[in-house]
Amino acid sequence: MGLLRDLRRGHRGERADKVMTRHHRMGVLASVTFAFLAVASSETPARAVTDVPSVPGWLGITISDVGEDLASRLATTFGPAAGIGVVVVDVLRGGPAERASLKRGDVIVQVDAQPIWDVRQLQRTIRAQPIDQRVMVTVLRDASRVTLPVTIGPMPLEARAQLAGERFGFLVRGAEDQEQRRIPAEPTGRIFVAFVDADSPAARAGLRPQDVILKANDQPIGTMEDFEQAMRSAGRAVSLQIERRGTPQPLIVNVALPTR
């Protein structure tokens, strides 16, 4: 258990000491909020849309890159080539990863024959897999190298909706989720902006946390499914009609991805 304990301690220290990049911040927040395979991507936003199938593959884990301290511990145990991979921070109950016996503290280093270098690569690899496809996931666990068969599941609707907004730099949640998080109650049937990255098209357009999304490109938004569908068809720009506290009339926020 010594290595597992070190992995967890190293992860906490890395998160506390490291100044996160935009995409790492998005990935950590998305993972903790929705408890699914982290969705941040450093690919260009336009490519992210075309790379992801209509229902992306999903493992049901929260993940983090291996930091320097963690890499050093891994190299001591497994050899100098072991300082890469992705740390499993948590495993969603009932998800594909739990059914396959992945555990917190595992370090994913390979999917089938493909080495896994970081969070972004694992995201791309898993999202692209067909639903119900079985893949062989190799992890470093304590002092052992373990290979587990994992059957890819479909990414839940909430995660797909969040993925749709992430490419513009924001995350959303429903009114029911607000109540679960002890945020002041709001009418159901509303989609809220949960997070806006400071260095993103959404932030530059003026979108703010707690804004209520009423429409996206003139399509009424009342459910996470409405939002996911509207954002998937939005292309490189989206016009959001929002409701904001303290503002008597709805506002229009036009969010566009930068030109290449």
C-alpha positions as CSV (number, residue, x, y, z in Angstrom):
1,M,0.0,0.0,0.0
2,G,3.0,2.3,0.3
3,L,3.0,3.3,-3.4
4,L,-0.7,3.9,-3.4
5,R,-0.4,6.1,-0.4
6,D,2.4,8.0,-2.0
7,L,0.4,8.4,-5.2
8,R,-2.5,10.0,-3.4
9,R,-0.2,12.2,-1.3
10,G,1.7,13.2,-4.5
11,H,-1.6,14.0,-6.3
12,R,-2.8,16.3,-3.6
13,G,0.5,18.1,-3.4
14,E,0.7,18.5,-7.1
15,R,-2.8,20.1,-7.2
16,A,-1.9,22.4,-4.3
17,D,1.4,23.5,-5.7
18,K,0.9,23.6,-9.4
19,V,-0.4,26.6,-11.3
20,M,-2.9,24.9,-13.5
21,T,-3.2,25.7,-17.2
22,R,-6.6,26.6,-18.7
23,H,-7.3,23.1,-19.9
24,H,-6.1,21.4,-16.7
25,R,-8.4,23.6,-14.7
26,M,-11.3,22.8,-16.9
27,G,-10.5,19.1,-16.7
28,V,-10.2,19.0,-12.9
29,L,-13.4,21.0,-12.4
30,A,-15.4,18.9,-14.9
31,S,-14.1,15.7,-13.3
32,V,-15.0,16.7,-9.8
33,T,-18.4,18.1,-10.8
34,F,-19.6,15.3,-12.9
35,A,-17.4,12.3,-11.9
36,F,-16.7,11.1,-15.4
37,L,-13.7,10.8,-17.6
38,A,-12.3,14.3,-17.5
39,V,-13.3,16.3,-20.6
40,A,-10.8,19.0,-21.1
41,S,-8.9,19.0,-24.3
42,S,-6.0,21.0,-25.7
43,E,-6.9,20.1,-29.2
44,T,-8.3,23.0,-31.2
45,P,-12.0,23.3,-30.4
46,A,-13.1,22.8,-34.0
47,R,-11.2,19.5,-34.1
48,A,-12.7,18.4,-30.8
49,V,-16.1,18.4,-32.4
50,T,-15.3,16.2,-35.3
51,D,-13.2,13.8,-33.3
52,V,-16.0,12.9,-30.8
53,P,-18.8,10.6,-32.0
54,S,-22.4,11.4,-31.2
55,V,-22.2,9.4,-28.0
56,P,-18.5,9.4,-26.9
57,G,-17.0,6.5,-25.1
58,W,-16.7,6.7,-21.3
59,L,-14.9,5.0,-18.5
60,G,-16.5,6.6,-15.4
61,I,-13.3,7.9,-13.7
62,T,-11.8,11.2,-12.7
63,I,-8.2,11.6,-13.7
64,S,-5.1,13.7,-13.5
65,D,-1.7,13.9,-15.2
66,V,1.3,12.4,-13.4
67,G,3.2,15.2,-11.9
68,E,7.0,15.4,-11.3
69,D,6.9,14.0,-7.7
70,L,4.6,11.2,-8.7
71,A,6.8,10.4,-11.8
72,S,9.8,10.1,-9.5
73,R,8.1,7.7,-7.2
74,L,6.9,5.6,-10.1
75,A,10.4,5.5,-11.6
76,T,11.8,4.3,-8.3
77,T,9.3,1.4,-8.2
78,F,8.9,0.5,-11.9
79,G,12.0,1.9,-13.6
80,P,13.0,5.1,-15.4
81,A,10.4,4.6,-18.2
82,A,7.5,4.7,-15.8
83,G,7.1,8.4,-15.3
84,I,4.2,8.8,-17.7
85,G,0.5,8.0,-17.6
86,V,-2.7,9.1,-16.0
87,V,-3.7,8.9,-12.3
88,V,-7.1,7.5,-11.4
89,V,-8.3,10.0,-8.8
90,D,-11.8,8.5,-8.3
91,V,-14.0,5.8,-9.8
92,L,-17.7,6.4,-10.4
93,R,-19.9,3.8,-8.7
94,G,-21.5,1.4,-11.2
95,G,-19.4,2.8,-14.2
96,P,-17.3,0.8,-16.6
97,A,-14.1,1.3,-14.7
98,E,-15.6,0.0,-11.4
99,R,-17.0,-3.0,-13.1
100,A,-13.5,-3.7,-14.5
101,S,-12.0,-3.3,-11.0
102,L,-10.0,-0.2,-11.7
103,K,-9.1,1.5,-8.4
104,R,-8.2,4.9,-7.0
105,G,-4.5,5.4,-7.3
106,D,-4.1,3.3,-10.4
107,V,-1.8,4.8,-13.0
108,I,-3.1,4.1,-16.5
109,V,-0.1,3.6,-18.8
110,Q,-1.6,1.7,-21.8
111,V,-4.9,1.1,-23.6
112,D,-4.7,-1.9,-25.9
113,A,-1.2,-1.6,-27.5
114,Q,-1.2,2.2,-27.2
115,P,1.0,3.9,-24.5
116,I,-0.9,6.6,-22.6
117,W,1.2,9.7,-22.0
118,D,-1.3,12.2,-20.4
119,V,-4.9,13.1,-19.8
120,R,-5.5,14.5,-23.2
121,Q,-4.4,11.4,-25.0
122,L,-6.5,9.1,-22.8
123,Q,-9.5,11.3,-23.4
124,R,-9.1,11.1,-27.1
125,T,-8.5,7.4,-27.0
126,I,-11.6,6.6,-24.9
127,R,-14.0,9.0,-26.6
128,A,-13.2,7.5,-30.0
129,Q,-14.0,3.9,-28.9
130,P,-17.3,2.3,-30.0
131,I,-19.8,1.7,-27.1
132,D,-19.5,-1.8,-25.7
133,Q,-16.0,-2.2,-27.2
134,R,-13.7,-4.1,-24.9
135,V,-10.2,-2.6,-24.4
136,M,-7.3,-3.8,-22.4
137,V,-6.2,-1.2,-19.9
138,T,-2.8,-1.6,-18.3
139,V,-2.2,0.1,-14.9
140,L,0.6,0.5,-12.4
141,R,-0.8,-0.6,-9.0
142,D,1.3,-0.7,-5.8
143,A,4.4,-2.6,-7.1
144,S,2.6,-4.5,-9.9
145,R,1.7,-3.9,-13.5
146,V,-1.9,-5.1,-14.0
147,T,-3.9,-5.4,-17.3
148,L,-7.7,-5.3,-17.0
149,P,-10.4,-5.8,-19.7
150,V,-12.7,-2.8,-19.7
151,T,-16.0,-2.5,-21.7
152,I,-16.5,1.1,-22.9
153,G,-19.8,2.7,-21.8
154,P,-21.7,5.6,-23.3
155,M,-20.9,9.0,-21.9
156,P,-23.9,10.2,-19.8
157,L,-26.0,13.1,-21.1
158,E,-24.8,15.5,-18.4
159,A,-21.2,14.8,-19.4
160,R,-22.0,15.2,-23.1
161,A,-23.7,18.6,-22.4
162,Q,-20.7,19.8,-20.5
163,L,-18.4,18.6,-23.3
164,A,-20.4,20.7,-25.7
165,G,-19.9,23.9,-23.7
166,E,-16.3,23.2,-22.8
167,R,-14.9,24.0,-26.2
168,F,-16.1,27.5,-25.8
169,G,-14.7,27.7,-22.2
170,F,-17.7,27.1,-20.0
171,L,-19.5,24.4,-18.1
172,V,-23.2,24.1,-17.3
173,R,-25.5,22.3,-14.8
174,G,-29.2,21.9,-14.4
175,A,-31.4,23.3,-11.7
176,E,-31.7,19.9,-10.0
177,D,-27.9,19.9,-9.6
178,Q,-28.0,23.4,-8.1
179,E,-30.3,22.1,-5.4
180,Q,-28.1,19.1,-4.7
181,R,-25.1,21.4,-4.2
182,R,-27.1,23.6,-1.7
183,I,-27.2,26.5,-4.1
184,P,-30.3,28.7,-3.6
185,A,-33.3,26.9,-5.2
186,E,-34.3,28.0,-8.7
187,P,-37.2,26.9,-10.9
188,T,-36.6,23.5,-12.6
189,G,-36.2,23.3,-16.3
190,R,-33.3,25.8,-16.3
191,I,-29.7,25.4,-17.4
192,F,-27.1,27.4,-15.5
193,V,-23.6,28.4,-16.3
194,A,-21.5,26.6,-13.6
195,F,-18.0,27.8,-14.6
196,V,-16.4,30.2,-17.1
197,D,-12.7,29.9,-17.7
198,A,-11.0,33.3,-17.5
199,D,-9.0,32.8,-20.7
200,S,-11.7,31.6,-23.0
201,P,-14.1,32.8,-25.8
202,A,-17.0,32.6,-23.3
203,A,-15.3,34.9,-20.8
204,R,-14.3,37.4,-23.5
205,A,-17.9,37.4,-24.7
206,G,-19.1,38.3,-21.2
207,L,-20.6,35.0,-20.1
208,R,-20.7,34.7,-16.3
209,P,-21.3,31.9,-13.7
210,Q,-24.9,31.6,-12.7
211,D,-26.2,33.0,-16.0
212,V,-29.3,31.1,-17.1
213,I,-29.2,29.9,-20.7
214,L,-32.6,30.5,-22.3
215,K,-31.7,29.9,-25.9
216,A,-28.8,28.9,-28.0
217,N,-28.9,30.0,-31.7
218,D,-32.6,30.7,-31.2
219,Q,-33.3,27.2,-29.9
220,P,-35.1,27.1,-26.6
221,I,-33.0,25.5,-23.8
222,G,-34.9,23.8,-21.0
223,T,-33.0,20.6,-20.5
224,M,-29.4,19.3,-20.7
225,E,-30.4,17.4,-23.8
226,D,-31.7,20.6,-25.4
227,F,-28.3,22.2,-24.6
228,E,-26.2,19.3,-25.9
229,Q,-28.1,19.2,-29.2
230,A,-28.0,22.9,-29.7
231,M,-24.3,23.2,-29.0
232,R,-23.4,20.2,-31.1
233,S,-24.9,21.9,-34.1
234,A,-23.4,25.3,-33.3
235,G,-20.2,25.1,-35.3
236,R,-17.7,27.7,-34.4
237,A,-20.0,30.3,-32.9
238,V,-23.1,30.4,-30.8
239,S,-25.5,33.1,-29.8
240,L,-26.8,32.6,-26.3
241,Q,-29.8,34.3,-24.9
242,I,-29.3,34.5,-21.1
243,E,-31.0,35.7,-18.0
244,R,-28.8,37.3,-15.4
245,R,-29.5,38.3,-11.8
246,G,-30.1,42.0,-11.5
247,T,-30.7,42.5,-15.2
248,P,-34.4,43.1,-16.0
249,Q,-34.3,41.9,-19.6
250,P,-32.6,38.9,-21.2
251,L,-29.2,39.5,-22.7
252,I,-27.5,38.2,-25.9
253,V,-24.0,36.9,-25.6
254,N,-22.3,35.9,-28.8
255,V,-19.5,33.4,-28.3
256,A,-17.1,32.6,-31.1
257,L,-14.0,30.4,-31.4
258,P,-10.9,32.3,-32.6
259,T,-10.0,32.0,-36.2
260,R,-7.1,29.7,-37.0
